[in-house]
Amino acid sequence: MKLMKIEPQNGDGSKCLRIRPHHLLCIQGFQGYGYSKEFKENLARIIEEIKAFPEIDIKIVTGVDYICESCPYNFKNGCKVEFEAENRIMNMDKLTMEKLDLNDRSVYSASDVFSRTSNLNFRC
Ligand code: SF4
């Protein structure tokens, strides 16, 4: 298990967080709980980064993201939190994208994305 180092990923050297859509809701509702110490620390650090840099780029990805990468249920780049979890998780991601009017592989500022989630009622 490892904590992800948030590195520049854009061509201009700026940082870009890869986040799967339903994790935007997990970020919004995070209360310090999680699957492991590393997972919680990693998620808390990502949230700190977003708060410190509200214009940071977020790249929407329907798949393993910065948060999954420190999760004990991430096996071979797939979610194994339960039997056939990947399908259920992908459906949550698709639903979240629809609700927030986001597109897979597109990049948005964190402030833009979280202004959209703040109007949503469901949580992960
Ligand atoms: S691997 Fe699954 S349970 Fe773990 S953070 Fe990713 S989506 Fe969530």
Residues whose N, C-alpha, C, O or C-beta is under 5 A from the ligand:
A	BS01	SF4	I67 C68 C71 Y73 N74 G78 C79 V81 I89
